[in-house]
Structure formats: C-alpha cells, structure tokens
Amino acid sequence: MDVIMNPFVRMHYFIDACDLLKDTFDGGFRIHSSWPNYRDTNEVYWIKSQLDKEMNLRVDLKYIEQSRLSHLLGCKFFLFEENDEIKSNLKTLVELADKLIDLWTKEACESAVFRHITLFSSAINKKNIED
C-alpha cells in the first residue's frame, strides 16, 4: 500500500466509512458527496420517488461493505456480497501496514502477507472466477 496514493492506510487518519455514515445519520445528517464515493452511483430507482432515510442508509452501508477493498487499495475490487471475514481483517491489515511504515520487522511483514493479503487474494480470485 502506498501512503501517497492512499494516506488513510495510516491509523491516525483511518475512518471506518460505515461508522461515519451511521454517526452522521444518528446526528440527523446525510453525506451527499464524498471521495471515495459512499453511495452506489449505479443504484436505480425512480428519480421522483424518495427512499426513506433508513432505507438510504441501508443501501449506502451495503455498498460500502462491498467496496471496502476498493476504498483501501485504490482500485476496483467490488465484492458481490458482504464479506465479514474481509471486514474483520481490514483494520488489522491497516494496523500492520501502519507499523511497517514506521518500523519494519520480518515477523510483521510475514503476518501481513500470509495472514491477511492471502484472505483478500482469495476474495479477489473468487470475484474473477465469477466474472
């Protein structure tokens, strides 16, 4: 991961997009614009009808769950379905990458590569097989 391409791989800047959306929703707000985009721009619904606020939140959260790898890696890896295993390992991977940036160790590097990257590679390969 390149911190110049994606500075959010540093724990100091790391914000979970789902938590951010839930917090803004609980405060009575909705994010209308962001980068990366937290809304599914391909979502199709009648423009003159309004989705209720809770449904909008659910749709946006599902999109973020399926886009987690894309947001982290800075390239398209949209998952066909939510993947709890990837979700639970992403923060750990960011923590490992953050530590490697400041202090590289062979053990931390092996842990990041073998335990976490392998999991993401498996999800990406599954996606490619289904394409």
C-alpha positions in Angstrom: 0.0 0.0 0.0 1.3 3.4 -0.9 0.5 6.1 1.7 1.0 8.8 -1.0 -1.8 7.2 -3.1 -4.0 6.4 -0.1 -3.0 8.3 3.1 -5.8 6.5 5.0 -3.7 3.4 5.5 -2.2 5.3 8.5 -4.1 4.7 11.7 -4.0 8.4 12.5 -6.3 9.1 9.5 -8.2 5.8 9.4 -12.0 6.4 9.5 -14.4 3.5 9.0 -16.9 4.6 6.4 -19.8 2.7 7.8 -19.2 4.2 11.3 -19.0 7.6 9.7 -22.4 7.2 7.9 -24.1 5.8 11.0 -22.8 8.7 13.1 -23.9 11.3 10.6 -27.3 9.6 10.3 -27.7 9.5 14.1 -27.0 13.2 14.1 -29.7 13.9 11.6 -27.3 14.4 8.6 -26.6 12.5 5.4 -23.4 12.6 3.4 -24.2 13.7 -0.2 -20.7 13.9 -1.6 -17.5 12.1 -0.7 -14.4 10.6 -2.2 -14.3 7.7 -2.4 -18.0 7.7 -3.1 -20.0 6.1 -0.3 -23.2 6.0 -2.5 -23.8 3.5 -5.2 -23.9 5.6 -8.3 -25.4 2.7 -10.3 -28.3 2.4 -7.9 -31.5 2.6 -10.0 -34.7 3.9 -8.5 -37.4 6.3 -9.7 -36.0 9.8 -9.5 -39.3 11.4 -8.4 -39.8 9.0 -5.5 -38.0 9.3 -2.3 -36.4 6.4 -0.4 -36.9 6.7 3.3 -33.9 7.7 5.3 -33.4 4.3 6.9 -33.5 2.6 3.5 -31.0 5.1 2.1 -28.7 4.3 5.0 -29.0 0.5 4.5 -28.3 0.8 0.8 -25.3 3.0 1.4 -23.9 0.7 4.1 -24.3 -2.3 1.9 -22.4 -0.5 -0.9 -19.6 0.4 1.4 -19.3 -3.1 2.7 -18.9 -4.4 -0.9 -16.4 -1.6 -1.7 -14.1 -1.9 1.3 -11.2 -3.4 -0.7 -11.6 -0.8 -3.5 -11.5 2.0 -1.0 -8.4 0.6 0.8 -6.4 -0.4 -2.3 -7.4 2.5 -4.6 -8.6 0.3 -7.4 -11.8 -1.6 -8.3 -12.4 -4.7 -6.2 -16.2 -4.6 -5.7 -17.4 -7.7 -3.9 -20.6 -9.4 -5.0 -21.6 -9.8 -1.4 -20.6 -8.5 2.0 -17.7 -10.5 3.4 -17.4 -10.4 7.2 -14.0 -12.1 7.1 -12.6 -9.3 5.0 -14.3 -6.7 7.1 -12.8 -8.1 10.3 -9.3 -8.3 8.9 -9.1 -4.9 7.1 -8.5 -2.9 10.3 -5.8 -5.4 11.4 -4.2 -5.1 8.0 -4.2 -1.3 8.2 -2.6 -1.5 11.7 0.1 -3.8 10.4 0.8 -1.6 7.4 1.0 1.4 9.7 3.5 -0.3 11.9 5.5 -1.5 8.9 5.8 2.1 7.7 7.4 3.2 11.0 9.3 0.1 11.9 9.7 -2.8 9.5 10.1 -6.2 11.0 10.2 -9.6 9.3 7.5 -11.0 11.6 5.1 -8.1 11.0 5.7 -8.3 7.2 5.1 -12.1 7.2 1.9 -11.6 9.2 0.6 -9.0 6.9 1.3 -11.0 3.8 0.5 -14.5 4.8 -2.5 -14.0 7.1 -4.2 -11.0 5.6 -3.2 -10.5 2.0 -3.9 -14.2 1.3 -7.5 -13.7 2.5 -8.0 -10.7 0.2 -6.4 -12.5 -2.7 -8.8 -15.4 -2.2 -11.8 -13.0 -2.3 -10.4 -11.2 -5.4 -9.8 -14.5 -7.2 -13.3 -15.7 -6.3 -14.6 -12.5 -7.9 -12.5 -13.0 -11.1 -13.8 -16.6 -11.4 -17.4 -15.4 -11.2 -16.8 -12.7 -13.9 
